[in-house]
Structure formats: structure tokens, C-alpha cells
């Protein structure tokens, strides 16, 4: 998913080196996330079956919220994994995070879930809608 659009040269997501960073200390990971956040205007959360339980996903969401970045969620459970399997739909990671008014961020942040069921069509659908989802999230950040 991080390379969506790379083939046709239209990627709106930047490359990152999460696979290397995640093996380091908590302090190092926080610094890396903070640096990544400083150069972006929108956080795209790819929501799989385990996303809502991931410590660093929660940290990224909270950091993006505090920095008033756009935030959008995209469900990826219908995409096939390395074993060719589609996973189960995960919980909304924005549900457990509250804004200053004690309202759930899930009330304000768009979570996109393709209506297609085939992995190929889901991928194409996400690719076709990614830019608009990001632009909408940047505008919508004033709501939360």
C-alpha cells in the first residue's frame, strides 16, 4: 500500500523506512514519527485487522490531531496479504481517541471502505480515491 501509484508515477504517499525504524527504541521511534509529521499535511491510516491495537498508530493519530494535520482512514482488510488471503475487518482506530471536548475522533474522521470485494478492484478503488480523500481530510481538520 505504501507504494500505491508508484507504477504510473502518481503516488501521493511518501516513502518511509518504518521496517527499519520499528526495530529501534521507543525514543527513536517517536523522534522518527515526529520528523515524518513535520513534513506532511495529512496522516493516512491504513486500517487492517490489528491497526486499532497498535501503539504507534495511536501515537501517530494523537500527534497528527495535536498538530492539526488532516487525518483519514482507509480500510485495507479486503486486500490480499502475502499468502493471498483477505483479513477480517478491524476496529476503527479513531474510536478510542478523544478530542479536547471528550468526543471520539471517529465522529469526525472519514474512514474509507471500498464497496468492492475483489482485492484488485479494492486496490484500484483506493488508488483512484486516495488524492481526494487526502484533500478532504486536510479541509475537514477544522472540524475536530
C-alpha positions as YAML, in Angstrom:
chain: A
units: angstrom
residues:
- id: 1
  name: UNK
  ca: [0.00, 0.00, 0.00]
- id: 2
  name: UNK
  ca: [2.85, 2.41, 0.69]
- id: 3
  name: UNK
  ca: [3.77, 2.22, -2.98]
- id: 4
  name: UNK
  ca: [0.27, 2.84, -4.35]
- id: 5
  name: UNK
  ca: [0.53, 4.82, -7.57]
- id: 6
  name: UNK
  ca: [4.28, 4.28, -7.95]
- id: 7
  name: UNK
  ca: [3.85, 2.28, -11.14]
- id: 8
  name: UNK
  ca: [2.07, 5.06, -13.01]
- id: 9
  name: UNK
  ca: [4.06, 7.82, -11.26]
- id: 10
  name: UNK
  ca: [1.12, 9.31, -9.40]
- id: 11
  name: UNK
  ca: [1.87, 8.34, -5.80]
- id: 12
  name: UNK
  ca: [0.57, 10.77, -3.20]
- id: 13
  name: UNK
  ca: [2.19, 8.89, -0.32]
- id: 14
  name: UNK
  ca: [5.81, 9.42, 0.58]
- id: 15
  name: UNK
  ca: [8.22, 6.55, 1.08]
- id: 16
  name: UNK
  ca: [9.25, 5.76, 4.60]
- id: 17
  name: UNK
  ca: [11.57, 3.37, 6.32]
- id: 18
  name: UNK
  ca: [9.23, 2.07, 9.01]
- id: 19
  name: UNK
  ca: [10.50, -1.51, 8.70]
- id: 20
  name: UNK
  ca: [13.97, -0.38, 9.85]
- id: 21
  name: UNK
  ca: [12.76, 2.14, 12.43]
- id: 22
  name: UNK
  ca: [10.31, -0.18, 14.20]
- id: 23
  name: UNK
  ca: [13.22, -2.33, 15.43]
- id: 24
  name: UNK
  ca: [14.70, 0.58, 17.43]
- id: 25
  name: UNK
  ca: [13.95, 2.13, 20.83]
- id: 26
  name: UNK
  ca: [10.71, 3.92, 21.71]
- id: 27
  name: UNK
  ca: [12.54, 7.23, 21.86]
- id: 28
  name: UNK
  ca: [13.97, 6.69, 18.39]
- id: 29
  name: UNK
  ca: [10.55, 5.70, 17.00]
- id: 30
  name: UNK
  ca: [8.89, 8.80, 18.49]
- id: 31
  name: UNK
  ca: [11.57, 11.07, 17.04]
- id: 32
  name: UNK
  ca: [11.16, 9.44, 13.63]
- id: 33
  name: UNK
  ca: [7.36, 9.80, 13.71]
- id: 34
  name: UNK
  ca: [7.70, 13.43, 14.82]
- id: 35
  name: UNK
  ca: [10.06, 14.14, 11.91]
- id: 36
  name: UNK
  ca: [7.66, 12.47, 9.47]
- id: 37
  name: UNK
  ca: [4.76, 14.51, 10.85]
- id: 38
  name: UNK
  ca: [6.66, 17.77, 10.48]
- id: 39
  name: UNK
  ca: [6.78, 17.39, 6.70]
- id: 40
  name: UNK
  ca: [3.25, 16.17, 5.97]
- id: 41
  name: UNK
  ca: [-0.15, 17.82, 5.89]
- id: 42
  name: UNK
  ca: [-2.20, 14.64, 6.28]
- id: 43
  name: UNK
  ca: [-1.93, 11.32, 8.11]
- id: 44
  name: UNK
  ca: [-3.29, 8.35, 6.17]
- id: 45
  name: UNK
  ca: [-4.08, 5.45, 8.49]
- id: 46
  name: UNK
  ca: [-4.29, 2.13, 6.66]
- id: 47
  name: UNK
  ca: [-6.79, 0.16, 8.72]
- id: 48
  name: UNK
  ca: [-6.27, -3.57, 8.84]
- id: 49
  name: UNK
  ca: [-7.46, -6.19, 11.29]
- id: 50
  name: UNK
  ca: [-4.91, -5.23, 14.01]
- id: 51
  name: UNK
  ca: [-4.46, -1.49, 13.39]
- id: 52
  name: UNK
  ca: [-6.54, -0.24, 16.31]
- id: 53
  name: UNK
  ca: [-4.39, -2.14, 18.81]
- id: 54
  name: UNK
  ca: [-1.05, -0.82, 17.53]
- id: 55
  name: UNK
  ca: [0.74, 1.51, 19.97]
- id: 56
  name: UNK
  ca: [2.45, 3.56, 17.27]
- id: 57
  name: UNK
  ca: [-0.72, 4.01, 15.24]
- id: 58
  name: UNK
  ca: [-2.37, 5.55, 18.28]
- id: 59
  name: UNK
  ca: [0.68, 7.76, 18.84]
- id: 60
  name: UNK
  ca: [0.61, 8.93, 15.20]
- id: 61
  name: UNK
  ca: [-3.10, 9.73, 15.35]
- id: 62
  name: UNK
  ca: [-2.74, 11.67, 18.60]
- id: 63
  name: UNK
  ca: [0.29, 13.54, 17.23]
- id: 64
  name: UNK
  ca: [-1.48, 14.42, 13.96]
- id: 65
  name: UNK
  ca: [-4.51, 15.61, 15.92]
- id: 66
  name: UNK
  ca: [-2.38, 17.84, 18.18]
- id: 67
  name: UNK
  ca: [-0.57, 19.27, 15.16]
- id: 68
  name: UNK
  ca: [-3.91, 19.90, 13.40]
- id: 69
  name: UNK
  ca: [-2.99, 17.70, 10.44]
- id: 70
  name: UNK
  ca: [-5.59, 16.19, 8.16]
- id: 71
  name: UNK
  ca: [-6.38, 12.60, 9.12]
- id: 72
  name: UNK
  ca: [-8.10, 9.93, 7.03]
- id: 73
  name: UNK
  ca: [-8.53, 6.20, 7.50]
- id: 74
  name: UNK
  ca: [-8.59, 3.68, 4.67]
- id: 75
  name: UNK
  ca: [-9.73, 0.13, 5.31]
- id: 76
  name: UNK
  ca: [-7.43, -2.42, 3.68]
- id: 77
  name: UNK
  ca: [-8.87, -5.69, 5.02]
- id: 78
  name: UNK
  ca: [-10.18, -6.69, 1.57]
- id: 79
  name: UNK
  ca: [-6.70, -6.56, 0.04]
- id: 80
  name: UNK
  ca: [-4.93, -9.90, -0.16]
- id: 81
  name: UNK
  ca: [-1.89, -10.38, 2.05]
- id: 82
  name: UNK
  ca: [1.36, -12.16, 1.14]
- id: 83
  name: UNK
  ca: [-0.43, -15.51, 1.49]
- id: 84
  name: UNK
  ca: [-3.25, -14.45, -0.85]
- id: 85
  name: UNK
  ca: [-5.80, -14.13, 1.97]
- id: 86
  name: UNK
  ca: [-8.14, -11.29, 2.80]
- id: 87
  name: UNK
  ca: [-8.31, -10.49, 6.51]
- id: 88
  name: UNK
  ca: [-11.19, -9.59, 8.77]
- id: 89
  name: UNK
  ca: [-12.36, -6.01, 9.16]
- id: 90
  name: UNK
  ca: [-10.56, -4.25, 12.01]
- id: 91
  name: UNK
  ca: [-11.95, -1.85, 14.58]
- id: 92
  name: UNK
  ca: [-11.93, 1.89, 13.90]
- id: 93
  name: UNK
  ca: [-8.69, 3.21, 15.47]
- id: 94
  name: UNK
  ca: [-10.20, 6.69, 15.87]
- id: 95
  name: UNK
  ca: [-12.94, 5.42, 18.19]
- id: 96
  name: UNK
  ca: [-10.71, 5.19, 21.27]
- id: 97
  name: UNK
  ca: [-9.14, 8.64, 20.87]
- id: 98
  name: UNK
  ca: [-10.94, 11.68, 22.28]
- id: 99
  name: UNK
  ca: [-10.64, 15.32, 21.27]
- id: 100
  name: UNK
  ca: [-10.49, 18.21, 23.76]
- id: 101
  name: UNK
  ca: [-14.29, 18.18, 24.06]
- id: 102
  name: UNK
  ca: [-14.15, 14.48, 25.04]
- id: 103
  name: UNK
  ca: [-15.75, 13.44, 21.73]
- id: 104
  name: UNK
  ca: [-14.44, 10.47, 19.80]
- id: 105
  name: UNK
  ca: [-12.33, 11.32, 16.77]
- id: 106
  name: UNK
  ca: [-14.30, 8.62, 14.94]
- id: 107
  name: UNK
  ca: [-17.18, 11.15, 14.85]
- id: 108
  name: UNK
  ca: [-15.10, 13.49, 12.68]
- id: 109
  name: UNK
  ca: [-12.58, 11.49, 10.67]
- id: 110
  name: UNK
  ca: [-13.52, 9.81, 7.41]
- id: 111
  name: UNK
  ca: [-12.85, 6.08, 7.18]
- id: 112
  name: UNK
  ca: [-12.99, 4.89, 3.60]
- id: 113
  name: UNK
  ca: [-14.13, 1.33, 2.96]
- id: 114
  name: UNK
  ca: [-14.30, 0.30, -0.68]
- id: 115
  name: UNK
  ca: [-17.60, -1.23, -1.69]
- id: 116
  name: UNK
  ca: [-15.77, -3.72, -3.93]
- id: 117
  name: UNK
  ca: [-14.90, -7.18, -2.68]
- id: 118
  name: UNK
  ca: [-12.16, -8.34, -5.06]
- id: 119
  name: UNK
  ca: [-8.66, -7.37, -3.92]
- id: 120
  name: UNK
  ca: [-7.71, -5.98, -7.33]
- id: 121
  name: UNK
  ca: [-10.78, -3.74, -7.53]
- id: 122
  name: UNK
  ca: [-10.34, -2.60, -3.92]
- id: 123
  name: UNK
  ca: [-6.75, -1.60, -4.65]
- id: 124
  name: UNK
  ca: [-7.80, 0.27, -7.81]
- id: 125
  name: UNK
  ca: [-10.64, 1.96, -5.92]
- id: 126
  name: UNK
  ca: [-8.30, 3.14, -3.16]
- id: 127
  name: UNK
  ca: [-5.77, 4.34, -5.73]
- id: 128
  name: UNK
  ca: [-8.46, 6.25, -7.65]
- id: 129
  name: UNK
  ca: [-9.82, 7.93, -4.50]
- id: 130
  name: UNK
  ca: [-6.65, 8.49, -2.44]
- id: 131
  name: UNK
  ca: [-5.92, 12.03, -3.56]
- id: 132
  name: UNK
  ca: [-9.50, 13.23, -2.98]
- id: 133
  name: UNK
  ca: [-9.60, 11.53, 0.44]
- id: 134
  name: UNK
  ca: [-6.42, 13.32, 1.47]
- id: 135
  name: UNK
  ca: [-7.62, 16.69, 0.19]
- id: 136
  name: UNK
  ca: [-10.93, 16.26, 2.03]
- id: 137
  name: UNK
  ca: [-9.12, 15.30, 5.24]
- id: 138
  name: UNK
  ca: [-7.00, 18.45, 5.05]
- id: 139
  name: UNK
  ca: [-10.14, 20.58, 4.72]
- id: 140
  name: UNK
  ca: [-12.01, 18.58, 7.39]
- id: 141
  name: UNK
  ca: [-9.28, 19.01, 10.03]
- id: 142
  name: UNK
  ca: [-11.02, 22.17, 11.17]
- id: 143
  name: UNK
  ca: [-13.95, 20.03, 12.38]
- id: 144
  name: UNK
  ca: [-12.02, 18.18, 15.06]
...
